[in-house]
């Protein structure tokens, strides 16, 4: 399978984590993972229905160990998008936060926290520490390592790859954070950050979990699922 050139433009390529159970060759159709805490937050080989198929794999993936949803292994693979979208870059708004109710070890309780944010990230704007979320449930989640946060911490959510809902901030210039799911329908493709000592780079749980930052900025690259000229859902 390949994408033909359309209207004089080459297909758009992004890099996303890809999880496979056996070798996947270039040309394989990929879709977002569908099972929470198993493959959500990664691309997988499309099933027969190819629901929400995202793109075409551009390089061989030989082992499922390339990506582990608990954040112990992580790599990015090139994928060509299969639709003619504009990719938007938005910053995560650190003035629009959610309050931590309590923590215990790796458990972070946030009242009315949305479910299915495993493989997302939480960043405390108070403690300035960043943690990878490996499991989640309504009202709480667990992080890869203990946060040490308290009820005085406030956080932003940096949402997992392929997450379909975000909150648009009040000025419509970036992504805000509520405990619950947002209402803007999108498809998160990449999450980036930069800070003192960290040039712009994609977030990687094998490198960035538990780090303390100085004055970071967090960005996402995403697709807008519904537009005036292209209504999908």
C-alpha positions in Angstrom: 0.0 0.0 0.0 1.2 3.5 -0.7 -0.1 7.0 -1.0 -0.1 8.6 -4.5 0.9 12.3 -4.9 -2.2 14.4 -4.6 -2.7 17.9 -6.2 1.1 18.4 -6.5 1.9 17.8 -2.9 3.8 15.0 -1.2 2.0 13.1 1.6 2.5 14.5 5.1 4.8 12.4 7.4 4.7 12.3 11.2 6.5 10.1 13.7 4.4 8.1 16.2 5.0 5.1 18.5 4.0 1.8 16.7 3.1 -1.4 18.6 3.1 -4.7 16.7 2.9 -8.4 17.6 5.0 -9.5 14.6 7.0 -7.8 11.9 5.2 -5.0 10.0 6.6 -4.0 6.7 6.5 -0.5 5.0 3.1 -0.1 3.3 1.2 -1.5 6.3 -2.0 0.4 7.1 -2.1 1.7 10.7 -4.8 2.7 13.1 -4.8 4.0 16.6 -4.7 1.4 19.3 -8.1 0.6 20.8 -7.5 -1.1 24.2 -6.8 0.9 27.2 -3.5 0.1 28.9 -2.7 -2.4 26.2 -2.2 -0.4 23.0 -3.9 3.0 23.3 -1.4 5.7 22.8 0.3 3.8 20.0 -0.5 3.0 16.4 -1.2 -0.7 15.5 -1.8 -2.7 12.4 -5.3 -1.9 11.1 -8.0 -4.5 11.6 -10.4 -5.4 8.8 -12.7 -2.4 9.4 -9.7 -0.1 9.8 -11.6 2.3 12.1 -10.0 5.8 12.1 -7.1 4.5 10.0 -4.3 7.1 10.4 -1.7 6.4 7.8 0.8 4.1 6.1 3.9 2.7 7.8 7.1 3.9 6.1 9.7 1.7 7.8 9.9 -1.8 9.0 8.9 -2.6 12.6 10.3 -5.9 13.8 9.3 -6.3 17.4 6.6 -5.4 19.9 9.3 -4.5 22.3 9.9 -1.2 20.4 7.0 0.2 22.4 5.7 -0.8 25.9 2.6 1.0 27.2 4.1 1.1 30.7 6.8 3.4 29.3 9.8 1.1 29.6 10.4 1.0 25.9 9.5 3.7 23.4 10.5 4.5 19.8 9.0 6.6 17.0 8.3 5.4 13.4 7.6 7.4 10.3 3.9 7.2 9.1 2.4 9.0 6.1 -1.0 10.4 6.8 -3.8 9.2 4.5 -5.9 12.3 4.3 -5.2 15.9 3.3 -5.2 17.6 6.6 -3.5 20.7 7.9 -1.5 19.8 11.0 -1.8 22.4 13.8 0.8 23.1 16.5 -0.7 24.3 19.8 0.9 25.0 23.1 -0.4 23.5 26.3 -1.6 26.5 28.5 0.1 26.3 31.9 -2.3 28.9 33.4 -5.3 26.6 32.8 -4.8 23.7 35.2 -6.5 21.0 37.3 -6.1 20.5 41.0 -4.5 17.4 42.6 -6.7 16.1 45.4 -4.1 13.7 46.8 -1.3 11.3 46.0 -0.2 8.0 47.4 2.9 6.4 45.9 2.3 6.3 42.2 -1.5 7.0 42.5 -2.6 10.5 41.6 -6.2 11.4 42.6 -7.8 14.2 40.6 -11.5 14.6 41.3 -13.5 13.7 38.1 -10.4 12.9 36.1 -11.2 11.5 32.7 -10.6 7.8 32.1 -8.4 6.5 29.2 -5.5 8.8 29.6 -2.9 6.1 30.0 0.3 7.0 28.1 -0.5 10.6 28.7 1.6 12.9 30.9 1.0 15.1 33.9 3.1 18.2 34.6 2.9 20.0 38.0 3.1 23.8 37.5 3.9 24.0 41.2 6.6 21.3 41.6 7.7 21.7 38.0 8.0 17.9 37.6 6.8 15.8 34.8 5.4 12.2 35.0 4.3 9.6 32.5 0.8 8.1 33.2 0.9 4.3 32.7 -2.7 3.4 33.8 -5.8 5.5 34.4 -9.3 5.3 35.7 -12.1 7.8 36.3 -10.9 10.0 39.1 -7.4 8.8 39.4 -4.3 7.5 37.5 -1.0 5.9 38.3 2.3 7.2 37.1 5.4 5.4 36.1 7.2 6.4 39.3 5.9 8.2 42.5 5.3 11.9 42.0 5.7 13.2 45.6 2.9 15.7 44.9 0.4 16.9 47.4 -3.0 18.7 47.3 -1.1 22.0 46.8 -0.1 20.9 43.3 -1.9 21.8 40.1 -1.3 20.0 36.8 -1.7 20.2 33.1 -2.6 17.1 31.1 -0.4 16.4 28.1 -2.6 14.0 26.3 -1.6 10.7 24.7 -1.0 10.1 21.0 -4.3 9.8 19.2 -6.4 11.1 22.1 -9.6 12.4 20.4 -10.8 15.2 22.8 -9.0 18.3 24.1 -10.1 21.5 25.9 -9.5 24.7 24.0 -8.4 27.4 26.3 -10.5 30.6 26.9 -8.6 32.6 24.3 -8.8 29.8 21.7 -5.0 30.0 21.3 -3.9 26.8 23.1 -4.9 23.6 25.0 -6.2 24.0 28.5 -6.8 21.4 31.2 -9.9 20.3 33.0 -10.1 17.1 35.1 -12.7 15.8 32.7 -12.4 15.3 28.9 -12.5 18.3 26.6 -15.1 18.7 23.8 -12.9 19.7 20.8 -12.6 16.7 18.5 -9.0 16.3 17.4 -6.3 13.6 16.9 -3.1 14.2 18.8 -0.1 13.2 16.7 3.0 14.3 18.6 3.9 15.9 21.9 7.0 18.1 22.2 8.7 20.2 24.9 11.6 22.5 25.4 13.4 23.9 28.5 16.8 24.9 29.8 19.1 22.1 28.9 16.4 20.4 26.7 16.3 21.5 23.1 12.9 20.9 21.4 12.2 17.2 21.4 9.3 14.7 21.5 8.3 13.4 24.9 9.7 10.0 25.6 8.8 8.0 28.8 12.2 6.3 28.8 14.0 9.7 29.0 11.6 12.3 30.5 9.6 10.6 33.2 10.2 12.2 36.6 12.4 15.1 35.4 12.4 18.5 37.1 12.2 21.4 34.8 12.8 25.1 35.0 10.6 27.0 32.6 9.3 24.5 30.1 6.9 24.9 27.2 4.9 22.0 25.9 3.4 21.7 22.5 1.3 19.3 20.5 0.9 18.6 16.8 -2.7 17.6 16.0 -5.3 17.1 13.3 -8.7 18.7 13.6 -11.3 16.0 13.0 -14.2 18.3 12.2 -14.0 21.4 10.0 -16.5 23.4 8.0 -15.2 21.7 4.8 -14.5 18.3 6.2 -17.0 16.9 8.7 -15.9 13.5 9.9 -17.9 12.8 13.1 
